[in-house]
Amino acid sequence: MSGHNKWASIKHKKAIADSKRGKLFTKIIKEITVAAKTGGGDPATNPRLRTAILAAKGGNMPADNIERAVKKGTGELEGVTYEEVMYEGYGPGGVAMLVQCLTDNKNRAAAEIRSIFTKGNGSMAGAGSVAWIFEKKGLILVSKSAATEDQLLELVIGAGAEDMTTEGESFQVTTGLQDYENVRTAVEKAGIAMESSQITMIPKNQTAVDADGARAVLSLVDSLEDNDDVQNVYMNADIPEEVMKEIG
């Protein structure tokens, strides 16, 4: 899963950059609102909401903002109604891509996402065209400075994790959906700080791209993520090491 692990590292770095320019707050507020609407406003009984709130706290979002987003989701405060939609497509080099959106206007979102794909030398695809390439999994990132490899491996495997790999300065723990909460809680109770913790889409296979192709794909990802409706972009590109080094 080396290609996916590289992408996880990229997404983490991009999230830090997004938080610096304020975009991350907008995306997390939407996620908190939808999570509270679909599963209730108590994070103790709503894993999706708990994960979103952890992400908010990790991005230093003020507690008042989190509380308002929850109340908008539960209907205690008036707010916008968002719909979840997943768009599928292909990026440069035939890279499979899933674009997760939360939007208050699906027609507008579809038109904007299609336009971004076209301008980025990609193309939209029909429902089911690339979704089968991805699996929904739990993914936890832990800095190598927070725990030793042996310590973390023993802990997460004992809690039900499927795999643990390394990429750069992070350990990356993959779990099945049914074990995600157990593993995340075990890491938390052990006092090990997590860089990020989320439910994500992991590709079953990778599409090889050269350095120029990788840069073109990442440029398309940047354009997609600049759209206010886009929450996450998933892809199956195997990013070359030289491009990873450019990203930092």
N, C-alpha and C positions, 0 to 999 in steps of 0.2 A: 504493500500500500504506500510505497514511497512517494508516488506522485500526489496522492491525497495528502500525505503528511506535509509535503512542501506547500500545498495550497492552504492547509490549516495555518501554517506559519505566516503565509502572506496575509490571510484574512485577519489574523491577530494584529499584525503590524498596521494593516489598513484601518482596523478599528481604532487603534491608538491615534492615527492621523485624523480620522473622522471626528474623534472626540475633541480634538484640538480646534476643529473648525465648526463645532456645534452640530454637525449632521447626525452624529450618533444619538444624541438626545431625542431628536425627532423620531428616529426609527424605533428606539426603545420605548418611548411613550406610546406609540401605536401598538407595539407588541404587548405592553402591559394592559392597555385598554381592551384589546381583543381577548387576551388571556383571561382577564377578569370577567368579561362578558360571557365567554364560553364555559368557564369552569368555576366561576365564583370568585369573590374578593378575598378569600382567606388563603394566603400562600402555604399554610400548613397542610391544606387538603387539595391544593391546586399546583401540581409540579411545574406546569408551564409558567404560571404566574411567578412562582418562586424563582425559577431560572431567570425570568425577565428582570425581576427585582434585584437579583444578584448582579446581573449585567449592569443595571442602572447604578448600583452602589459602586461597582468596579470602575465605572466611568465618572464617579463623583457627582452623580445627579443629586440635587437637593431633595430631602425627604418630602417636602411639600409638593414637589412636582410628581413624585411617585404616588403620593396619596391622592392627588387630584386625578391622575390617570386611572387609578384603580376605581375611584368613585364614578368616573365617566363610564367605565366599563360596566359597573354594576347598576348604573342608572341613577345613582344618588345625585350626580351632577349632569347637566345637559352636555352632550358632546356629539361628535360626528360618528356616524355608523360606518365602519370599515368592513369590507369583504376580503376574504382571503382568496387569492388566485395564483396558480402556478403556470408560467409560460415556458414553453420548450423551444429550443432552437439549436442552431449550429454556429459556432464561431469560425474564424479563420483556421484553415487546416482541417476542417471537419470535426472540431472539438465539440463534444456534446455539452449543452448548457441548460440548466434549469434556473428560472428567475422567479423567486418568491416575492409576491407583492401583497401589500395591504392597502386597499384603495377605496375611496368613496365614489369612484366612477370607473367601472370596468371598461367601458367603451373608450374613454380617454386613455386609460392605462395601456390597453392593448395597442392603440394607435401609436402611442409614444414609444413603447417597447419595440414595436415593429420598425419604427423609424430609426431607432438607435442601432438595432441589428443591421439594418441595411447600410447605414452610414459607416458601420464598423466592419464592413465586408463579411457579414454573417447573414443568417436568414432565420426567420421564424419557422417552426415546424408544428405539425398537428399534434393534438393531445395523444400521449402515449408513444410518440416517436422516439423520445430519448429517456423518458421517465424510468423505463425498465432497466436502464444502465445503473441507476442509483438505488441505494438502500438507506433507510432511515436508521441512524445510529446515534448513540451518545458519544460525545467527544470532550475530554477533559485535558487541558494543557497545564502542566506544572513546570515551573522553572527548575533547572538543574541545581540552582542555589538553594531551593526550598527543601530538597530531600535527596538522599542517595538513591541510585538506581535500584539496588537490592531492597532497600527499605520500602520504596514505593511499589515495586513489582510485587513483593510479597503481600502488601496491603491490598492492592487493587485486584489481583488475581483471586485472593481469598474472598473478596467481596463480590466476585462474579464478572470481572472484566474479561473481555475477549482477547485483548492484545495490548501491549505497551511497546512503543517504538520511540526512537529519539530523532529529533530534527533540529539542528542548530543548538540553541541553548535551552531547549525544552524537551520534556518527556510528554508523549502524547498517548493518552489512554482511550481505547475504543471499547464501547460496551453495546450490548443489545438494549433495546428499548426497555425491556422488563427489568434489567439490572442497573440501569443508569442511576436511578435515585439511590440505590444501595451503595454503589461505588462512590458517587459524589459525597454522600453522607459520611462514608468511611474516611475519605480523604479529609473532609472538613473536621470530623471528630478527632482525627490524629493531629490536628493543628498544622496541617500542611497547606500553605497558601496556594490557591489556584489562580493561574493567569486568566483562564476562561473556562467556562463549563456550559455546554449547550447540546441541544438535539440538532443534528445536521444530516446532510445527505452525502453518503460516501459512494464513489463510483466503484463498480465491480471490475472495471478494466480501465486502462489508460490509453489515451491517444498521444502518440509521440509527435512532438513539434520541435522544429529547430529554434535557434535563438530569436530569429526575426519573427517567426510564427508565434512564439511565446509572447514577445513584446506586443504583437498585434492583438492577441487574445486578451492580455492584461489591460491594454488600452480600451478594448470593448467592455471589459468588466468595469473599469473606472467610469466609463460613460453610463453604463446601466446603473451603477450604484449612486451616481449623482442625481438620478431621478428620485423624487421624493416618495414615490409609491413603492420603490424597490427596497425590500428588507434584506434579502440575501441572494447571492449569485453562486451557484454550484457548477463545477465543470470537471471534465475528466482529462485535462491536459497534463502531460508529464513535463513540468517546467525544467529546462536544463539548468545545471548548477551555475553556469556563468550569469544567467539572468537572475537567479536567486541572489547571487553576490551583489548584483547591481541594486537590487531592492534593499539590501542591507540586512 
